[in-house]
Amino acid sequence: MCRRSTLRDGGLARIAVLDVDYHHGNGTQTCFYERSDVFTASIHGDPRTEYPFFLGHADERGHAAGEGFNLNLPLPRGTGFEVW
């Protein structure tokens, strides 16, 4: 279940969530995908070859009011630490 943003409720006007992890932050993306008040970005393994396979593609940029507020940066298999 997605909840309201505590930071937004506390008065912050701009919020960004950065998920740097091998797996895509699919729960975070889902919660904020249609919102323009929280920008989400995820650096993760390419979902064409890595779990969760169904979300995290570079063309997923948000929907409706959230269009342009979601950024996925999938990295190909074998990407070294220096690129991460």
Biopython code that builds the backbone (N, CA, C, O; Angstrom):
import numpy as np
from Bio.PDB.StructureBuilder import StructureBuilder

atoms = [
    (1, "MET", "N", (0.841, -1.172, 0.000)),
    (1, "MET", "CA", (0.000, 0.000, 0.000)),
    (1, "MET", "C", (0.890, 1.241, 0.000)),
    (1, "MET", "O", (1.828, 1.339, 0.792)),
    (2, "CYS", "N", (0.601, 2.159, -0.864)),
    (2, "CYS", "CA", (1.347, 3.410, -0.922)),
    (2, "CYS", "C", (0.732, 4.398, 0.049)),
    (2, "CYS", "O", (-0.487, 4.517, 0.166)),
    (3, "ARG", "N", (1.602, 5.091, 0.731)),
    (3, "ARG", "CA", (1.133, 6.075, 1.698)),
    (3, "ARG", "C", (1.486, 7.470, 1.228)),
    (3, "ARG", "O", (2.240, 7.660, 0.274)),
    (4, "ARG", "N", (0.933, 8.415, 1.907)),
    (4, "ARG", "CA", (1.265, 9.804, 1.607)),
    (4, "ARG", "C", (2.734, 10.032, 1.898)),
    (4, "ARG", "O", (3.331, 9.280, 2.667)),
    (5, "SER", "N", (3.316, 11.027, 1.316)),
    (5, "SER", "CA", (4.706, 11.368, 1.557)),
    (5, "SER", "C", (4.821, 12.205, 2.829)),
    (5, "SER", "O", (4.326, 13.331, 2.879)),
    (6, "THR", "N", (5.466, 11.663, 3.847)),
    (6, "THR", "CA", (5.646, 12.381, 5.104)),
    (6, "THR", "C", (6.406, 13.683, 4.877)),
    (6, "THR", "O", (6.091, 14.704, 5.489)),
    (7, "LEU", "N", (7.399, 13.649, 4.005)),
    (7, "LEU", "CA", (8.165, 14.873, 3.730)),
    (7, "LEU", "C", (7.290, 15.938, 3.077)),
    (7, "LEU", "O", (7.376, 17.115, 3.426)),
    (8, "ARG", "N", (6.443, 15.525, 2.123)),
    (8, "ARG", "CA", (5.530, 16.497, 1.488)),
    (8, "ARG", "C", (4.537, 17.011, 2.520)),
    (8, "ARG", "O", (4.264, 18.210, 2.574)),
    (9, "ASP", "N", (3.996, 16.119, 3.335)),
    (9, "ASP", "CA", (3.048, 16.536, 4.361)),
    (9, "ASP", "C", (3.702, 17.492, 5.362)),
    (9, "ASP", "O", (3.023, 18.322, 5.967)),
    (10, "GLY", "N", (5.031, 17.373, 5.534)),
    (10, "GLY", "CA", (5.768, 18.243, 6.445)),
    (10, "GLY", "C", (6.140, 19.587, 5.845)),
    (10, "GLY", "O", (6.767, 20.408, 6.515)),
    (11, "GLY", "N", (5.763, 19.829, 4.585)),
    (11, "GLY", "CA", (5.968, 21.130, 3.988)),
    (11, "GLY", "C", (7.069, 21.230, 2.953)),
    (11, "GLY", "O", (7.247, 22.293, 2.358)),
    (12, "LEU", "N", (7.822, 20.151, 2.713)),
    (12, "LEU", "CA", (8.861, 20.224, 1.685)),
    (12, "LEU", "C", (8.230, 20.242, 0.300)),
    (12, "LEU", "O", (7.342, 19.443, 0.001)),
    (13, "ALA", "N", (8.693, 21.156, -0.537)),
    (13, "ALA", "CA", (8.111, 21.321, -1.865)),
    (13, "ALA", "C", (8.705, 20.361, -2.886)),
    (13, "ALA", "O", (8.009, 19.938, -3.809)),
    (14, "ARG", "N", (9.987, 20.009, -2.736)),
    (14, "ARG", "CA", (10.651, 19.168, -3.737)),
    (14, "ARG", "C", (11.319, 17.986, -3.041)),
    (14, "ARG", "O", (12.080, 18.155, -2.089)),
    (15, "ILE", "N", (11.020, 16.805, -3.530)),
    (15, "ILE", "CA", (11.573, 15.581, -2.960)),
    (15, "ILE", "C", (12.066, 14.699, -4.093)),
    (15, "ILE", "O", (11.431, 14.591, -5.142)),
    (16, "ALA", "N", (13.212, 14.069, -3.859)),
    (16, "ALA", "CA", (13.742, 13.097, -4.815)),
    (16, "ALA", "C", (14.123, 11.835, -4.052)),
    (16, "ALA", "O", (14.669, 11.896, -2.951)),
    (17, "VAL", "N", (13.826, 10.704, -4.654)),
    (17, "VAL", "CA", (14.214, 9.407, -4.109)),
    (17, "VAL", "C", (15.201, 8.791, -5.088)),
    (17, "VAL", "O", (14.879, 8.607, -6.262)),
    (18, "LEU", "N", (16.405, 8.471, -4.612)),
    (18, "LEU", "CA", (17.421, 7.831, -5.439)),
    (18, "LEU", "C", (17.658, 6.429, -4.903)),
    (18, "LEU", "O", (18.066, 6.254, -3.755)),
    (19, "ASP", "N", (17.404, 5.441, -5.733)),
    (19, "ASP", "CA", (17.586, 4.031, -5.374)),
    (19, "ASP", "C", (18.785, 3.503, -6.153)),
    (19, "ASP", "O", (18.704, 3.312, -7.366)),
    (20, "VAL", "N", (19.897, 3.266, -5.459)),
    (20, "VAL", "CA", (21.093, 2.723, -6.086)),
    (20, "VAL", "C", (21.274, 1.321, -5.527)),
    (20, "VAL", "O", (21.682, 1.136, -4.381)),
    (21, "ASP", "N", (20.964, 0.344, -6.360)),
    (21, "ASP", "CA", (20.863, -1.025, -5.895)),
    (21, "ASP", "C", (20.822, -1.913, -7.124)),
    (21, "ASP", "O", (20.414, -1.461, -8.194)),
    (22, "TYR", "N", (21.228, -3.148, -6.996)),
    (22, "TYR", "CA", (21.241, -4.025, -8.169)),
    (22, "TYR", "C", (19.842, -4.281, -8.725)),
    (22, "TYR", "O", (19.667, -4.451, -9.931)),
    (23, "HIS", "N", (18.840, -4.306, -7.830)),
    (23, "HIS", "CA", (17.470, -4.563, -8.265)),
    (23, "HIS", "C", (16.675, -3.265, -8.326)),
    (23, "HIS", "O", (16.850, -2.378, -7.491)),
    (24, "HIS", "N", (15.818, -3.165, -9.300)),
    (24, "HIS", "CA", (14.978, -1.987, -9.489)),
    (24, "HIS", "C", (14.058, -1.765, -8.297)),
    (24, "HIS", "O", (13.542, -2.722, -7.718)),
    (25, "GLY", "N", (13.853, -0.503, -7.931)),
    (25, "GLY", "CA", (12.952, -0.154, -6.835)),
    (25, "GLY", "C", (11.510, -0.113, -7.299)),
    (25, "GLY", "O", (10.904, 0.956, -7.355)),
    (26, "ASN", "N", (10.952, -1.280, -7.636)),
    (26, "ASN", "CA", (9.626, -1.318, -8.241)),
    (26, "ASN", "C", (8.514, -0.832, -7.318)),
    (26, "ASN", "O", (7.539, -0.252, -7.796)),
    (27, "GLY", "N", (8.631, -1.050, -6.015)),
    (27, "GLY", "CA", (7.605, -0.551, -5.097)),
    (27, "GLY", "C", (7.602, 0.962, -5.037)),
    (27, "GLY", "O", (6.541, 1.587, -5.019)),
    (28, "THR", "N", (8.780, 1.550, -5.006)),
    (28, "THR", "CA", (8.891, 3.009, -4.986)),
    (28, "THR", "C", (8.357, 3.603, -6.280)),
    (28, "THR", "O", (7.608, 4.579, -6.258)),
    (29, "GLN", "N", (8.740, 3.019, -7.401)),
    (29, "GLN", "CA", (8.242, 3.513, -8.684)),
    (29, "GLN", "C", (6.723, 3.449, -8.726)),
    (29, "GLN", "O", (6.074, 4.409, -9.138)),
    (30, "THR", "N", (6.163, 2.348, -8.310)),
    (30, "THR", "CA", (4.707, 2.170, -8.357)),
    (30, "THR", "C", (3.996, 3.215, -7.500)),
    (30, "THR", "O", (2.975, 3.765, -7.913)),
    (31, "CYS", "N", (4.528, 3.489, -6.315)),
    (31, "CYS", "CA", (3.881, 4.452, -5.411)),
    (31, "CYS", "C", (3.835, 5.861, -5.984)),
    (31, "CYS", "O", (2.853, 6.576, -5.783)),
    (32, "PHE", "N", (4.881, 6.270, -6.694)),
    (32, "PHE", "CA", (4.992, 7.660, -7.123)),
    (32, "PHE", "C", (4.839, 7.862, -8.620)),
    (32, "PHE", "O", (5.032, 8.978, -9.101)),
    (33, "TYR", "N", (4.503, 6.832, -9.369)),
    (33, "TYR", "CA", (4.518, 6.867, -10.831)),
    (33, "TYR", "C", (3.580, 7.912, -11.440)),
    (33, "TYR", "O", (3.849, 8.413, -12.532)),
    (34, "GLU", "N", (2.506, 8.242, -10.766)),
    (34, "GLU", "CA", (1.543, 9.212, -11.296)),
    (34, "GLU", "C", (1.574, 10.526, -10.528)),
    (34, "GLU", "O", (0.622, 11.305, -10.584)),
    (35, "ARG", "N", (2.667, 10.772, -9.813)),
    (35, "ARG", "CA", (2.778, 11.986, -9.012)),
    (35, "ARG", "C", (3.882, 12.884, -9.543)),
    (35, "ARG", "O", (4.926, 12.409, -9.991)),
    (36, "SER", "N", (3.641, 14.178, -9.488)),
    (36, "SER", "CA", (4.645, 15.138, -9.937)),
    (36, "SER", "C", (5.342, 15.837, -8.770)),
    (36, "SER", "O", (6.180, 16.713, -8.985)),
    (37, "ASP", "N", (5.006, 15.460, -7.549)),
    (37, "ASP", "CA", (5.619, 16.109, -6.392)),
    (37, "ASP", "C", (6.780, 15.316, -5.806)),
    (37, "ASP", "O", (7.441, 15.787, -4.881)),
    (38, "VAL", "N", (7.039, 14.109, -6.332)),
    (38, "VAL", "CA", (8.166, 13.293, -5.884)),
    (38, "VAL", "C", (8.858, 12.733, -7.125)),
    (38, "VAL", "O", (8.254, 11.995, -7.903)),
    (39, "PHE", "N", (10.125, 13.091, -7.301)),
    (39, "PHE", "CA", (10.931, 12.571, -8.412)),
    (39, "PHE", "C", (11.613, 11.299, -7.940)),
    (39, "PHE", "O", (12.227, 11.282, -6.873)),
    (40, "THR", "N", (11.513, 10.231, -8.726)),
    (40, "THR", "CA", (12.181, 8.980, -8.377)),
    (40, "THR", "C", (13.189, 8.608, -9.456)),
    (40, "THR", "O", (12.939, 8.781, -10.649)),
    (41, "ALA", "N", (14.334, 8.092, -9.014)),
    (41, "ALA", "CA", (15.370, 7.627, -9.927)),
    (41, "ALA", "C", (15.916, 6.309, -9.394)),
    (41, "ALA", "O", (16.088, 6.140, -8.187)),
    (42, "SER", "N", (16.183, 5.388, -10.295)),
    (42, "SER", "CA", (16.702, 4.081, -9.903)),
    (42, "SER", "C", (17.833, 3.671, -10.843)),
    (42, "SER", "O", (17.676, 3.673, -12.064)),
    (43, "ILE", "N", (18.981, 3.318, -10.250)),
    (43, "ILE", "CA", (20.109, 2.756, -10.989)),
    (43, "ILE", "C", (20.150, 1.287, -10.616)),
    (43, "ILE", "O", (20.261, 0.950, -9.437)),
    (44, "HIS", "N", (20.062, 0.406, -11.608)),
    (44, "HIS", "CA", (19.887, -1.013, -11.321)),
    (44, "HIS", "C", (20.287, -1.854, -12.528)),
    (44, "HIS", "O", (20.585, -1.325, -13.599)),
    (45, "GLY", "N", (20.291, -3.168, -12.340)),
    (45, "GLY", "CA", (20.547, -4.087, -13.440)),
    (45, "GLY", "C", (19.431, -4.023, -14.475)),
    (45, "GLY", "O", (18.277, -3.769, -14.131)),
    (46, "ASP", "N", (19.764, -4.246, -15.712)),
    (46, "ASP", "CA", (18.811, -4.166, -16.831)),
    (46, "ASP", "C", (17.703, -5.217, -16.667)),
    (46, "ASP", "O", (18.000, -6.409, -16.588)),
    (47, "PRO", "N", (16.433, -4.795, -16.615)),
    (47, "PRO", "CA", (15.331, -5.733, -16.425)),
    (47, "PRO", "C", (15.120, -6.697, -17.595)),
    (47, "PRO", "O", (14.325, -7.631, -17.489)),
    (48, "ARG", "N", (15.814, -6.482, -18.692)),
    (48, "ARG", "CA", (15.720, -7.460, -19.787)),
    (48, "ARG", "C", (16.445, -8.754, -19.422)),
    (48, "ARG", "O", (16.163, -9.813, -19.983)),
    (49, "THR", "N", (17.391, -8.656, -18.467)),
    (49, "THR", "CA", (18.153, -9.843, -18.065)),
    (49, "THR", "C", (18.173, -10.074, -16.557)),
    (49, "THR", "O", (18.598, -11.138, -16.107)),
    (50, "GLU", "N", (17.720, -9.095, -15.766)),
    (50, "GLU", "CA", (17.809, -9.178, -14.308)),
    (50, "GLU", "C", (16.441, -8.976, -13.653)),
    (50, "GLU", "O", (15.599, -8.241, -14.168)),
    (51, "TYR", "N", (16.233, -9.634, -12.517)),
    (51, "TYR", "CA", (15.002, -9.497, -11.741)),
    (51, "TYR", "C", (14.782, -8.039, -11.364)),
    (51, "TYR", "O", (15.754, -7.375, -11.003)),
    (52, "PRO", "N", (13.572, -7.497, -11.423)),
    (52, "PRO", "CA", (12.290, -8.157, -11.509)),
    (52, "PRO", "C", (11.736, -8.337, -12.923)),
    (52, "PRO", "O", (10.580, -8.742, -13.053)),
    (53, "PHE", "N", (12.466, -8.070, -13.955)),
    (53, "PHE", "CA", (12.109, -8.320, -15.357)),
    (53, "PHE", "C", (10.960, -7.474, -15.904)),
    (53, "PHE", "O", (10.996, -7.107, -17.078)),
    (54, "PHE", "N", (9.950, -7.151, -15.108)),
    (54, "PHE", "CA", (8.749, -6.491, -15.627)),
    (54, "PHE", "C", (8.734, -4.977, -15.425)),
    (54, "PHE", "O", (7.895, -4.298, -16.018)),
    (55, "LEU", "N", (9.626, -4.430, -14.615)),
    (55, "LEU", "CA", (9.685, -2.986, -14.385)),
    (55, "LEU", "C", (11.140, -2.533, -14.357)),
    (55, "LEU", "O", (12.047, -3.325, -14.102)),
    (56, "GLY", "N", (11.345, -1.251, -14.624)),
    (56, "GLY", "CA", (12.680, -0.686, -14.542)),
    (56, "GLY", "C", (13.301, -0.361, -15.881)),
    (56, "GLY", "O", (14.493, -0.066, -15.963)),
    (57, "HIS", "N", (12.501, -0.414, -16.927)),
    (57, "HIS", "CA", (13.002, -0.092, -18.264)),
    (57, "HIS", "C", (13.176, 1.421, -18.407)),
    (57, "HIS", "O", (12.448, 2.198, -17.789)),
    (58, "ALA", "N", (14.130, 1.827, -19.214)),
    (58, "ALA", "CA", (14.462, 3.248, -19.370)),
    (58, "ALA", "C", (13.293, 4.083, -19.896)),
    (58, "ALA", "O", (13.229, 5.284, -19.631)),
    (59, "ASP", "N", (12.381, 3.473, -20.629)),
    (59, "ASP", "CA", (11.266, 4.247, -21.195)),
    (59, "ASP", "C", (10.110, 4.463, -20.205)),
    (59, "ASP", "O", (9.118, 5.096, -20.565)),
    (60, "GLU", "N", (10.211, 3.970, -19.012)),
    (60, "GLU", "CA", (9.188, 4.192, -17.979)),
    (60, "GLU", "C", (9.492, 5.525, -17.307)),
    (60, "GLU", "O", (10.363, 5.609, -16.441)),
    (61, "ARG", "N", (8.769, 6.562, -17.713)),
    (61, "ARG", "CA", (9.079, 7.924, -17.283)),
    (61, "ARG", "C", (8.000, 8.545, -16.400)),
    (61, "ARG", "O", (8.058, 9.737, -16.098)),
    (62, "GLY", "N", (7.038, 7.765, -15.992)),
    (62, "GLY", "CA", (5.917, 8.281, -15.211)),
    (62, "GLY", "C", (4.668, 8.296, -16.063)),
    (62, "GLY", "O", (4.722, 8.081, -17.274)),
    (63, "HIS", "N", (3.535, 8.555, -15.416)),
    (63, "HIS", "CA", (2.252, 8.546, -16.121)),
    (63, "HIS", "C", (1.401, 9.707, -15.617)),
    (63, "HIS", "O", (1.477, 10.096, -14.452)),
    (64, "ALA", "N", (0.596, 10.246, -16.514)),
    (64, "ALA", "CA", (-0.324, 11.355, -16.189)),
    (64, "ALA", "C", (0.481, 12.500, -15.561)),
    (64, "ALA", "O", (1.456, 12.958, -16.157)),
    (65, "ALA", "N", (0.094, 12.966, -14.383)),
    (65, "ALA", "CA", (0.803, 14.080, -13.741)),
    (65, "ALA", "C", (2.261, 13.737, -13.460)),
    (65, "ALA", "O", (3.101, 14.630, -13.351)),
    (66, "GLY", "N", (2.563, 12.452, -13.342)),
    (66, "GLY", "CA", (3.917, 12.017, -13.037)),
    (66, "GLY", "C", (4.834, 11.848, -14.234)),
    (66, "GLY", "O", (5.986, 11.447, -14.069)),
    (67, "GLU", "N", (4.355, 12.142, -15.436)),
    (67, "GLU", "CA", (5.179, 12.021, -16.640)),
    (67, "GLU", "C", (6.435, 12.881, -16.495)),
    (67, "GLU", "O", (6.349, 14.085, -16.257)),
    (68, "GLY", "N", (7.599, 12.249, -16.642)),
    (68, "GLY", "CA", (8.869, 12.946, -16.524)),
    (68, "GLY", "C", (9.439, 12.988, -15.111)),
    (68, "GLY", "O", (10.520, 13.536, -14.895)),
    (69, "PHE", "N", (8.723, 12.416, -14.152)),
    (69, "PHE", "CA", (9.172, 12.420, -12.767)),
    (69, "PHE", "C", (9.679, 11.054, -12.309)),
    (69, "PHE", "O", (9.850, 10.824, -11.112)),
    (70, "ASN", "N", (9.916, 10.156, -13.250)),
    (70, "ASN", "CA", (10.487, 8.843, -12.967)),
    (70, "ASN", "C", (11.646, 8.618, -13.936)),
    (70, "ASN", "O", (11.492, 8.790, -15.145)),
    (71, "LEU", "N", (12.796, 8.236, -13.406)),
    (71, "LEU", "CA", (13.971, 7.993, -14.223)),
    (71, "LEU", "C", (14.566, 6.642, -13.875)),
    (71, "LEU", "O", (14.943, 6.400, -12.729)),
    (72, "ASN", "N", (14.651, 5.766, -14.858)),
    (72, "ASN", "CA", (15.305, 4.472, -14.686)),
    (72, "ASN", "C", (16.598, 4.467, -15.481)),
    (72, "ASN", "O", (16.623, 4.827, -16.658)),
    (73, "LEU", "N", (17.666, 4.056, -14.824)),
    (73, "LEU", "CA", (18.974, 3.960, -15.458)),
    (73, "LEU", "C", (19.463, 2.519, -15.350)),
    (73, "LEU", "O", (20.327, 2.214, -14.527)),
    (74, "PRO", "N", (18.908, 1.625, -16.186)),
    (74, "PRO", "CA", (19.327, 0.228, -16.129)),
    (74, "PRO", "C", (20.730, 0.063, -16.727)),
    (74, "PRO", "O", (21.046, 0.622, -17.777)),
    (75, "LEU", "N", (21.548, -0.708, -16.040)),
    (75, "LEU", "CA", (22.912, -0.961, -16.496)),
    (75, "LEU", "C", (23.023, -2.390, -17.011)),
    (75, "LEU", "O", (22.453, -3.306, -16.419)),
    (76, "PRO", "N", (23.751, -2.589, -18.107)),
    (76, "PRO", "CA", (23.861, -3.930, -18.678)),
    (76, "PRO", "C", (24.615, -4.893, -17.770)),
    (76, "PRO", "O", (25.443, -4.488, -16.954)),
    (77, "ARG", "N", (24.309, -6.170, -17.931)),
    (77, "ARG", "CA", (24.984, -7.227, -17.185)),
    (77, "ARG", "C", (26.493, -7.086, -17.371)),
    (77, "ARG", "O", (26.968, -6.852, -18.483)),
    (78, "GLY", "N", (27.234, -7.228, -16.286)),
    (78, "GLY", "CA", (28.683, -7.139, -16.345)),
    (78, "GLY", "C", (29.233, -5.737, -16.122)),
    (78, "GLY", "O", (30.448, -5.541, -16.161)),
    (79, "THR", "N", (28.361, -4.759, -15.888)),
    (79, "THR", "CA", (28.833, -3.402, -15.637)),
    (79, "THR", "C", (29.697, -3.408, -14.378)),
    (79, "THR", "O", (29.291, -3.943, -13.347)),
    (80, "GLY", "N", (30.884, -2.815, -14.464)),
    (80, "GLY", "CA", (31.820, -2.789, -13.336)),
    (80, "GLY", "C", (31.482, -1.731, -12.296)),
    (80, "GLY", "O", (30.673, -0.835, -12.536)),
    (81, "PHE", "N", (32.115, -1.852, -11.144)),
    (81, "PHE", "CA", (31.873, -0.921, -10.041)),
    (81, "PHE", "C", (32.189, 0.526, -10.397)),
    (81, "PHE", "O", (31.522, 1.439, -9.911)),
    (82, "GLU", "N", (33.192, 0.746, -11.234)),
    (82, "GLU", "CA", (33.554, 2.122, -11.585)),
    (82, "GLU", "C", (32.431, 2.842, -12.314)),
    (82, "GLU", "O", (32.310, 4.061, -12.199)),
    (83, "VAL", "N", (31.612, 2.120, -13.056)),
    (83, "VAL", "CA", (30.466, 2.720, -13.755)),
    (83, "VAL", "C", (29.311, 2.928, -12.788)),
    (83, "VAL", "O", (28.636, 3.956, -12.844)),
    (84, "TRP", "N", (29.073, 1.959, -11.897)),
    (84, "TRP", "CA", (28.016, 2.109, -10.887)),
    (84, "TRP", "C", (28.268, 3.375, -10.115)),
    (84, "TRP", "O", (27.504, 3.708, -9.210)),
]
sb = StructureBuilder()
sb.init_structure("model")
sb.init_model(0)
sb.init_chain("A")
sb.init_seg("    ")
for serial, (resi, resn, name, xyz) in enumerate(atoms, 1):
    if name == "N":
        sb.init_residue(resn, " ", resi, " ")
    sb.init_atom(name, np.array(xyz, "f"), 0.0, 1.0, " ", f" {name:<3s}", serial, name[0])
structure = sb.get_structure()
